[in-house]
Amino acid sequence: MQTFLTNARVVDGTGAPAVEDATVIINDTSIAYAGAAAQAPQPGSGDRVVDVAGKTVMPGLFNVHVHLALRLPFTERRIDQFTHGYRTMLVYRRALEAIDTGTTTIRCVGEAHFTDIDVRNAINKGVLAGPRILSAGHAMIATGGHGHNSIGCLEADGVAGFRQLAREQLRAGADLLKVCLTGGIGTKDEKPADKQMTDDEVSAVVETAHAAHKIVASHTGGNNPIKDCVRLGVDCIEHGYQFDEEAAQMMAEAGTYLVPTLCVTQELDYMRRHGVQEWMLSKAKAAAAEHLASIRRAIAAGVTIGTGTDLLPSDPVDGTVATIREAELLVEAGLTELQALAAATSQSAKICGIESTTGTLAAGMQADLLVIDGKPDQQIRDLRNIQVVMKGGAIFRSELTGLEAQGLGMPGVDLANGTFAKVY
């Protein structure tokens, strides 16, 4: 049986304008057709036909900078607050929250004990239902560097030390590697532009990753370190709190990706509600204006931008959830609505290396899609009105008659609370 979504608007995720009178056909796990209704095949007698009445059908959202065991406020010393088993269950719960709120693909960039890899593997094997997950394993840092207070980071020194850590993440099944080149906002007594790794150490990780056909993402906050990343072959800059036009042009020319995580500096009320330390709040506040200005420079230069939050995808932020708020912030930074939707779908899929599988609506792609009540390609806030979430043809959430979902929630358990959920 095929499923026909008729009378749809299709935003395919590529940045192309919407097809206003469209049909989407889902064949088991994949898309059989997405385009103009006039050219669409006709349904057979056994097919399911659902009239979506002018609603927008688009690819599922990506969030490519996530730590699924996030807990705030951060501890100032490295303390494992969870047992391994509990951490794994918490990671899975947050993955369910993500897909329930529209994020069908997650890229984890630093998690303890490979718990996210365990959850990823269980989902991929069909043991559990959930979003697509890609994992960097642990984030790799210099001794005493950014994240030394986090159980999800591992410290090393020198070429041999970083090469060994890189190989250990790959051995565990990492989809990419993550380093923290500079200081940041979440670790005390450092600045976001402080360079903490040597060029040789970064090169050792890049060489190891590329030999295994994996990319390297780098937490990098300052102008000169960003230029160093580009020069050394790092594939993706995370955060980019401050950089100039020259750095933006270097990223664009080298094809270096950027994941801005604007939520970190633009949504300070989120931090206040979590009671974060004053030093962390002050650092985020101090970085906010230049962070936004830097992302505007990247947009002007044509840098490929993905959508990531450093918050849980389902975290309540400004009346919506973090993944959707990040897309809105990218529009505030200068992307058009269509460009912001591409950043949250096809461009993030490219960053993850799965653009031939998901991230766009086209025949042969996996049926990872959303049905939106509104036109987010014209008014990005309409992205808040998600009525259907589908991944691989499975309906995870639906408010439409004819597209019933089994549902993931349990009585009394709200799957959209993010870090505010009572899970500790």
Secondary structure as UniProt FT lines:
FT   STRAND          2..10
FT   STRAND          19..27
FT   TURN            28..29
FT   STRAND          30..36
FT   HELIX           37..39
FT   TURN            45..46
FT   STRAND          48..51
FT   TURN            53..54
FT   STRAND          56..59
FT   STRAND          61..66
FT   TURN            68..69
FT   HELIX           84..100
FT   TURN            101..102
FT   STRAND          103..108
FT   HELIX           112..114
FT   HELIX           115..124
FT   TURN            125..126
FT   STRAND          132..135
FT   STRAND          139..142
FT   TURN            143..144
FT   TURN            146..149
FT   TURN            151..152
FT   STRAND          153..156
FT   HELIX           158..171
FT   TURN            172..173
FT   STRAND          177..180
FT   TURN            192..193
FT   HELIX           199..211
FT   TURN            212..213
FT   STRAND          216..220
FT   HELIX           223..232
FT   STRAND          236..239
FT   HELIX           245..254
FT   STRAND          257..259
FT   HELIX           263..266
FT   HELIX           268..273
FT   TURN            274..275
FT   HELIX           278..301
FT   TURN            313..314
FT   STRAND          316..317
FT   TURN            318..319
FT   STRAND          320..321
FT   HELIX           322..333
FT   HELIX           337..343
FT   TURN            344..345
FT   HELIX           346..352
FT   TURN            355..357
FT   TURN            363..364
FT   STRAND          369..372
FT   TURN            376..378
FT   HELIX           380..384
FT   STRAND          386..391
FT   TURN            392..393
FT   STRAND          394..398
FT   TURN            401..402
FT   TURN            411..412
FT   TURN            415..416
FT   HELIX           418..420
//
